[in-house]
Amino acid sequence: MSPDERNDGLFGGSGETRTRLPEGEGGGQDVYGGARRSSRSSRSSSRSLVTVVGVVVLLIAAIAFANRGGDDSSSGDGDGQKAGAAPTAPSGEKPVDGKTSGIASGFAKSEQGAQSAAANYVVPLGSAEMFSKPRRDEILRAVMAPSSVNRFEAQLDKAYTAAFFKNVGLNDDGTTPNGYQFVSRTSPIGTKVTSYSGDQATVEVWCSGLLGLAGEQSTKPVTNSWFTITMKLAWTNGDWKATTHTQKDGPAPVPGDDRASGSDEISKAVEGYGGFTYAR
């Protein structure tokens, strides 16, 4: 297993960027204010933290110690066909209108439906809600195949410890310190089917993530990262459910010359801008 891959975690056919449907909008020294975006090398520690903690990176790295290995991110299940590249365009299929525990559900049994499922599933798996035990278990039951739920619950219970919370700037019980806002978001950029065989699909999801504490004098300001999740899904009880995944860093674009926003602006953005339902 290469150093940038972690196997056996969470997280049909062409490759393209997803169309997205909006669901609605949701005093001391400020380490964010006026700072130039740091170089790739100066941000390596932040990216390392993101890898260790994850967005779904959070999820993946949290259970890295329990990796089984032997999972090839490019391999399919069975004798599925290999998808080629295709134009970046929506399929025009009607998006899902169902939800399970607040997460999109009821995806079509097709390559497009598998892509939609994978794109939607990486979002809650990489959210701040994963730091709450009751909500984490609810998310796992909504997106994972029943045969995989207990295993992942047990692994994550062992991973979300006081030391783990401290590593991302939270209190020992996983709550956010007073005066700060914990940010953990994953945004799918595009999806690609690498294998599809009717009841099994392997989908790659290229993602951008945010992680950190927004607040004055934060020593762990919100940073962004880029990574690719390869999710295997199985058609289970009339819907696509995740069974396993691999994850690797990148592809990452060259950082721009934007000025970092202040902590107050970041907090308001997180509170004011809702997420999306992702559909192929």
GUZA-140181 format. One line per 4 residues: number of its first residue (from 1); their letters; for each residue x, y, z of N, C-alpha, C. Coordinates in steps of 0.1 Angstrom, whole numbers. Example, Ala and Ser with C-alpha at 12.3 -4.5 7.8 and 13.67 -1.06 7.14 Angstrom:
2
1) as) 132/-57/78/123/-45/78/132/-33/78  128/-22/71/137/-11/71/129/0/79
END
This chain:
280
1) mspd) 8/-12/0/0/0/0/9/12/0  7/22/-9/15/34/-10/12/43/2  21/52/6/19/61/17/7/69/16  2/73/4/-9/82/3/-22/75/1
5) ernd) -22/62/3/-35/55/2/-38/49/16  -51/48/19/-56/42/31/-68/33/27  -67/20/30/-77/11/24/-88/7/34  -98/1/29/-109/-5/37/-116/5/46
9) glfg) -118/17/41/-126/27/48/-139/30/42  -145/41/46/-157/45/39/-154/53/27  -160/53/28/-161/61/18/-157/50/10  -218/37/-126/-218/36/-134/-220/42/-148
13) gsge) -215/47/-174/-203/50/-166/-194/59/-174  -192/71/-169/-183/80/-175/-178/90/-165  -168/98/-169/-162/107/-159/-167/121/-163  -172/129/-153/-176/142/-155/-179/149/-142
17) trtr) -179/163/-143/-182/171/-132/-197/170/-129  -202/171/-117/-215/169/-113/-223/182/-114  -236/182/-119/-244/193/-117/-249/193/-103  -252/205/-97/-255/205/-83/-268/213/-80
21) lpeg) -276/209/-71/-289/215/-68/-288/221/-54  -290/234/-52/-289/240/-39/-300/236/-30  -297/233/-17/-307/230/-8/-311/241/1  -304/253/0/-307/264/8/-295/269/15
25) eggg) -295/281/22/-284/287/29/-284/284/44  -279/280/44/-278/277/58/-277/290/68  -123/403/189/-114/411/197/-100/406/197  -91/399/197/-76/397/198/-71/396/184
29) qdvy) -59/391/183/-53/390/170/-60/379/161  -62/382/149/-69/373/140/-59/367/131  -57/354/132/-46/347/124/-50/346/109  -63/348/106/-68/348/92/-65/361/85
33) ggar) -67/372/92/-69/385/85/-57/389/77  -60/392/65/-50/399/56/-39/390/52  -38/378/56/-27/369/52/-27/364/38  -16/364/32/-15/358/19/-17/343/20
37) rssr) -23/337/10/-23/322/10/-9/317/10  -6/308/19/7/302/20/11/294/8  24/292/7/29/283/-4/26/269/-1  28/261/-12/25/246/-10/33/240/1
41) ssrs) 46/244/2/55/238/12/51/243/26  47/256/28/44/261/41/31/255/46  23/250/37/10/245/41/11/229/42  22/224/42/23/209/42/19/204/55
45) ssrs) 21/211/67/17/206/79/1/206/80  -5/216/74/-20/217/74/-25/205/66  -19/202/54/-24/191/46/-21/178/54  -10/177/61/-8/165/69/-19/163/79
49) lvtv) -23/174/86/-33/173/96/-46/168/89  -49/174/77/-61/170/70/-61/155/67  -49/150/63/-47/136/60/-49/127/72  -44/132/84/-45/124/96/-59/124/101
53) vgvv) -65/136/100/-79/138/106/-89/135/96  -87/140/84/-96/138/73/-108/148/72  -115/148/62/-128/153/61/-135/140/58  -137/135/47/-139/121/47/-125/116/49
57) vlli) -116/124/46/-102/123/51/-103/122/66  -111/129/73/-113/127/87/-117/113/90  -126/108/82/-131/94/85/-120/84/81  -114/86/70/-104/77/65/-92/76/74
61) aaia) -86/87/77/-74/86/85/-77/82/100  -89/85/104/-93/81/118/-93/66/119  -96/59/109/-96/44/110/-84/38/102  -74/46/99/-63/41/92/-56/29/99
65) fanr) -56/30/112/-49/19/120/-56/6/118  -69/6/114/-76/-6/112/-77/-11/98  -68/-5/89/-69/-9/75/-65/-24/73  -72/-29/64/-70/-44/61/-60/-46/49
69) ggdd) -59/-35/41/-50/-36/29/-56/-45/18  -49/-45/7/-52/-53/-4/-64/-48/-13  -67/-35/-11/-79/-29/-18/-73/-21/-29  -76/-24/-41/-71/-17/-53/-81/-6/-57
73) sssg) -77/6/-56/-87/17/-59/-91/17/-73  -84/11/-82/-89/11/-96/-96/-2/-100  -96/-12/-91/-102/-24/-95/-117/-24/-93  -125/-32/-100/-139/-33/-99/-143/-45/-92
77) dgdg) -156/-47/-90/-162/-59/-84/-167/-68/-95  -163/-80/-96/-167/-89/-106/-161/-85/-120  -168/-88/-130/-163/-86/-144/-170/-74/-150  -170/-63/-142/-177/-51/-147/-169/-44/-158
81) qkag) -176/-36/-166/-170/-30/-177/-162/-18/-173  -152/-14/-180/-144/-3/-177/-149/9/-185  -151/20/-178/-157/32/-184/-145/41/-189  -148/47/-200/-139/57/-206/-142/71/-203
85) aapt) -134/80/-207/-137/94/-205/-149/99/-213  -155/109/-208/-167/115/-214/-167/130/-212  -175/137/-220/-176/152/-218/-181/155/-204  -177/167/-199/-182/172/-187/-195/178/-189
89) apsg) -206/171/-186/-219/175/-189/-229/167/-180  -240/173/-176/-250/166/-168/-257/155/-177  -263/145/-171/-270/135/-178/-284/139/-181  -289/148/-174/-303/153/-175/-313/144/-168
93) ekpv) -308/134/-161/-317/125/-153/-323/133/-141  -335/130/-137/-341/136/-126/-334/133/-113  -330/143/-105/-323/140/-93/-332/133/-83  -326/128/-72/-334/121/-62/-342/131/-54
97) dgkt) -353/127/-49/-361/135/-40/-363/129/-26  -357/118/-24/-358/111/-11/-346/114/-2  -349/113/11/-338/115/21/-339/104/32  -327/100/37/-327/91/48/-318/98/59
101) sgia) -323/101/70/-315/108/81/-309/121/75  -317/128/67/-312/140/61/-302/139/50  -300/127/45/-290/124/35/-297/119/22  -294/124/11/-300/120/-2/-301/105/-3
105) sgfa) -312/100/-8/-313/85/-10/-323/82/-21  -323/70/-25/-332/66/-36/-326/68/-50  -313/65/-51/-306/67/-63/-310/56/-74  -309/60/-87/-312/51/-98/-302/40/-98
109) kseq) -307/29/-103/-298/17/-105/-292/19/-119  -282/27/-119/-275/30/-131/-261/36/-128  -253/38/-138/-239/44/-135/-241/58/-130  -250/65/-136/-253/79/-131/-258/79/-116
113) gaqs) -266/69/-113/-271/69/-99/-260/65/-90  -251/56/-93/-240/53/-85/-231/65/-83  -228/73/-93/-220/85/-92/-227/95/-82  -240/97/-83/-247/106/-75/-246/101/-60
117) aaan) -248/88/-58/-247/83/-44/-233/85/-38  -223/82/-45/-209/84/-40/-207/99/-37  -211/108/-46/-209/122/-44/-216/127/-32  -228/122/-30/-236/127/-18/-231/121/-5
121) yvvp) -226/108/-6/-221/102/7/-208/107/12  -199/112/4/-187/117/9/-189/130/17  -200/137/15/-203/150/22/-206/148/37  -216/139/41/-218/137/55/-206/130/62
125) lgsa) -200/121/54/-189/114/60/-177/123/63  -176/134/57/-165/144/59/-170/156/67  -181/155/73/-187/167/80/-184/167/95  -186/179/101/-184/180/115/-193/172/124
129) emfs) -204/167/118/-214/159/125/-208/145/129  -197/141/122/-191/128/125/-184/128/139  -183/140/145/-177/141/158/-187/138/169  -199/137/166/-209/133/176/-213/119/174
133) kprr) -211/111/184/-213/96/184/-227/93/179  -238/99/184/-252/95/179/-254/99/164  -249/110/160/-251/114/146/-242/106/137  -230/103/142/-220/95/134/-226/81/131
137) deil) -232/75/141/-238/62/139/-250/63/129  -258/74/130/-269/76/121/-264/78/107  -253/85/105/-248/87/91/-243/73/86  -236/66/94/-232/53/89/-243/44/85
141) ravm) -254/44/92/-265/35/89/-272/40/76  -271/53/73/-278/58/62/-270/56/49  -256/55/49/-249/55/37/-241/41/35  -240/33/46/-232/21/44/-241/9/42
145) apss) -236/-1/35/-243/-14/34/-245/-20/48  -256/-26/51/-258/-32/65/-247/-41/69  -241/-48/60/-230/-57/64/-218/-50/68  -216/-37/65/-204/-30/69/-206/-20/81
149) vnrf) -218/-18/85/-221/-8/95/-214/-11/108  -216/-23/114/-211/-26/127/-195/-25/127  -189/-29/116/-174/-29/116/-170/-14/116  -176/-5/109/-172/8/109/-175/16/122
153) eaql) -186/12/128/-190/18/140/-179/15/151  -175/3/151/-165/-2/161/-152/5/159  -148/6/146/-135/12/143/-135/27/146  -146/34/143/-146/48/146/-148/51/161
157) dkay) -154/43/168/-155/44/183/-141/44/189  -133/35/184/-119/35/189/-110/46/184  -114/52/173/-106/63/167/-109/77/173  -122/79/176/-126/92/181/-124/93/196
161) taaf) -111/96/200/-107/97/214/-104/111/218  -102/113/231/-98/127/235/-86/132/228  -76/123/226/-63/127/219/-66/131/205  -75/124/199/-79/127/185/-86/141/184
165) fknv) -95/143/193/-102/156/194/-92/167/196  -83/165/205/-73/176/208/-65/179/196  -62/169/188/-53/171/176/-60/180/166  -73/182/166/-80/191/157/-85/203/164
169) glnd) -81/205/177/-84/217/184/-97/217/192  -103/205/193/-116/204/200/-114/201/215  -124/202/223/-124/197/237/-123/182/238  -119/177/249/-117/163/251/-130/155/247
173) dgtt) -142/161/249/-154/153/246/-159/156/231  -150/163/223/-154/165/209/-162/177/207  -165/185/217/-172/197/215/-163/209/211  -168/219/206/-160/231/201/-157/240/213
177) pngy) -145/245/214/-142/255/225/-150/267/223  -153/274/234/-160/286/234/-153/297/226  -161/304/218/-155/315/209/-149/310/196  -151/297/193/-146/292/180/-158/284/173
181) qfvs) -155/282/160/-165/274/153/-156/263/145  -160/251/147/-153/240/141/-158/238/127  -149/238/117/-153/236/103/-148/223/97  -156/215/92/-152/203/85/-162/201/74
185) rtsp) -158/203/61/-167/202/50/-160/195/38  -167/187/31/-162/181/19/-171/185/7  -165/189/-4/-172/193/-16/-167/185/-28  -176/176/-33/-172/169/-45/-170/179/-57
189) igtk) -160/177/-64/-157/185/-76/-161/177/-89  -160/164/-89/-163/156/-100/-163/141/-97  -169/133/-105/-170/119/-103/-167/111/-116  -162/99/-114/-159/90/-125/-162/76/-121
193) vtsy) -168/68/-130/-170/54/-128/-158/47/-133  -152/38/-125/-141/30/-130/-145/15/-133  -157/11/-127/-162/-2/-129/-177/-2/-126  -184/-10/-134/-199/-11/-132/-203/-25/-137
197) sgdq) -211/-32/-128/-216/-45/-132/-230/-48/-128  -238/-38/-128/-252/-39/-124/-255/-37/-110  -250/-47/-101/-252/-46/-87/-240/-41/-79  -229/-38/-87/-217/-34/-80/-211/-22/-88
201) atve) -206/-12/-82/-200/-1/-89/-188/4/-81  -178/9/-88/-167/16/-82/-166/30/-88  -167/40/-79/-167/54/-83/-156/62/-76  -149/70/-84/-140/79/-79/-146/93/-77
205) vwcs) -144/99/-66/-149/113/-63/-137/122/-60  -135/132/-69/-125/142/-66/-131/153/-57  -124/156/-46/-130/164/-36/-121/176/-32  -127/186/-27/-120/197/-20/-125/197/-6
209) gllg) -117/199/4/-121/199/18/-117/211/26  -125/214/36/-121/225/46/-120/219/60  -111/223/68/-109/218/81/-102/228/90  -107/230/102/-100/238/111/-110/245/121
213) lage) -104/254/129/-112/262/139/-112/276/134  -124/282/132/-126/296/129/-128/304/142  -119/314/144/-120/322/157/-108/329/159  -109/340/166/-97/348/169/-87/340/177
217) qstk) -74/342/173/-63/336/179/-63/321/178  -70/316/168/-70/301/165/-56/297/161  -52/286/167/-39/281/163/-41/270/152  -53/267/149/-56/257/138/-66/263/129
221) pvtn) -63/274/121/-72/281/112/-77/271/101  -88/275/95/-94/267/85/-85/266/73  -82/255/68/-74/253/56/-81/244/46  -77/244/34/-83/235/24/-73/225/19
225) swft) -79/214/14/-71/203/9/-78/197/-3  -71/188/-11/-76/182/-22/-73/167/-22  -83/159/-25/-81/144/-24/-91/137/-33  -89/125/-35/-98/116/-43/-102/104/-35
229) itmk) -115/102/-34/-121/91/-27/-125/81/-38  -121/68/-37/-126/57/-45/-135/49/-37  -148/50/-40/-158/43/-32/-164/31/-39  -165/20/-33/-172/8/-38/-186/8/-32
233) lawt) -195/6/-41/-209/5/-37/-216/-8/-42  -226/-12/-34/-234/-23/-38/-249/-19/-38  -256/-25/-47/-271/-23/-48/-277/-31/-37  -282/-24/-27/-287/-30/-15/-301/-25/-11
237) ngdw) -311/-33/-11/-325/-29/-7/-330/-17/-15  -327/-18/-28/-332/-8/-37/-325/5/-37  -312/5/-33/-305/18/-33/-290/14/-33  -281/24/-37/-267/22/-36/-262/25/-22
241) katt) -254/16/-17/-248/17/-3/-233/15/-4  -225/22/4/-211/21/3/-206/8/11  -196/2/6/-191/-10/12/-176/-8/17  -169/-1/9/-155/2/13/-149/13/4
245) htqk) -137/17/6/-131/28/-1/-116/28/-1  -110/36/-10/-96/40/-8/-95/55/-10  -85/61/-5/-83/76/-6/-69/79/-9  -67/89/-17/-53/94/-19/-54/109/-21
249) dgpa) -42/116/-19/-41/130/-20/-42/135/-35  -48/147/-37/-48/153/-50/-59/147/-59  -59/152/-72/-51/162/-78/-53/176/-71  -42/183/-69/-43/196/-62/-39/207/-72
253) pvpg) -47/217/-74/-42/228/-83/-32/237/-76  -25/245/-83/-15/254/-78/-23/265/-70  -19/268/-57/-26/277/-49/-26/291/-56  -37/298/-55/-38/311/-61/-32/322/-52
257) ddra) -35/334/-55/-30/345/-47/-40/353/-39  -51/345/-36/-62/351/-28/-57/354/-14  -63/365/-8/-60/368/6/-70/360/14  -64/355/25/-73/347/34/-83/356/41
261) sgsd) -95/351/43/-105/359/49/-104/359/64  -109/368/71/-109/369/86/-118/358/92  -115/355/104/-122/344/111/-137/346/111  -141/359/113/-156/362/114/-162/360/101
265) eisk) -155/363/90/-161/361/76/-162/346/73  -152/338/78/-153/324/76/-164/318/84  -166/322/96/-177/317/104/-191/320/98  -192/332/93/-205/336/87/-208/328/74
269) aveg) -197/326/67/-199/318/55/-203/304/57  -197/298/68/-201/284/71/-215/283/76  -219/294/84/-233/294/89/-243/298/78  -239/306/69/-249/312/59/-250/304/46
273) yggf) -240/296/42/-241/289/29/-244/274/32  -255/270/27/-259/256/28/-251/247/18  -254/234/19/-247/225/9/-256/222/-3  -253/211/-10/-259/207/-22/-264/193/-22
277) tyar) -274/190/-30/-276/176/-34/-269/174/-47  -260/164/-48/-252/163/-60/-259/152/-69  -261/156/-82/-267/147/-91/-260/146/-104  -259/135/-110/-252/133/-123/-262/138/-134
END
